[in-house]
Amino acid sequence: MFRRRRADELALVDADITAFGEELARHAFVPTGQDSDALVFADYERALDAYEQAKRDFAGDRDREDAQDVLHALAEGRHALACAEARAAGRPLPARRPVPGLAPAPMNRTDLTAQAYSADPRTARGATPPPGKGAHWRPYKIWPPGTPTGQRAEATGYQMVELVRPDPGQPALLVVRMDAGGSAQLLGHEGMRHLIKRGSNARRTVVPLPANDFGTVRVKVAGHGPWRVWLQSLDEHVPVLESKLNSRGPYVFRYLGGPATIRATQNDGGTFWLEELTDDGEPGQRLIAGKGTCNGKGRLNGPALIRVRSSADWTVTLVQGTRRNWSSESGRRI
């Protein structure tokens, strides 16, 4: 009886895949010449990708529990198709519906913003929150409040964006945030560079841009889901290290005190290092470097702007001039 029930459940999942494929086949989006065309076709492409993913994931499944990834892919695909329909008709984007057996995840832009400002255990300690957002604002999750529209963009799928620098004569931070992975490249006068490579697990990058004579920055983004990209000043809304910071991946923070020692650790991952940035946003002195699971210490002579290069979880702690015996600590030293 149990074996028959499992077979019946899988038959329903298989039928659901077929039904979604038929839904996709019935849709034919025709270009209208409107700015929304690119987003409509990106959503439809995302729906097609989800359909193909569901078919791949279904191979070898033995019961409904095994097929949860299939149900998730189908839910992603149906939401993407609904977004394409809404954009084509000029309607608001639909909210995501929960998947049976899976926790619902917010998706529309309103929910994304709310999620970005929600409390989170990984919130950087010591970060100075922007006005109006209190301690729930999370640096590098969403652009700072009051960011002009010319300095920010959000979309789903593929798009080329051109952002206006806050002040061409001053350095800035370029932040790319993806909710479901993808790729991003910095184009034009900054030189073509991969910010996030296709196929990587990176969801966020924070890139210091030195001052120059160009007033705009161009970025090519291809996300598997919603993404956000923006420019912000190095003088505002940069997290401040007061005692401890922890996050994952690239980061930029500020230290405002006097001479002190900092300690940094990384869990797994590849190359890891901390470096000071000059007043012009250029790379300066390297403070700590290592690879994989590692820890080490560095010395700060005073106030500094510091860049973290990492692809894994990391922690930076302010030691405040203590004379701890570092050689006695366990773990790989940097």
Secondary structure, DSSP 8 states (H G I E B T S, - for coil): -HHHHHHHHHHHHHHHHHHHHHHHHH------SSTTHHHHHHHHHHHHHHHHHHHHHHTT--STTTTHHHHHHHHHHHHHHHHHHHHHHT---------TTS-----SHHHHHHHHTS--TT--TT----TTTGGG--TTTS--TT--GGGEEEEEEEEEEEEE-S-TTS-EEEEEEESS-EEEEEEGGG--EEEE-TT----EEEEEE---S-SEEEEEEEEEEEEEEEEEESSSS--B-SSEEEEESSEEEEE-SSSEEEEEEEES-SEEEEEEE-TTS-EEEEEEEEESSEEEEEEE-SSEEEEEE-SSEEEEEE-TT----GGGS-S-B-
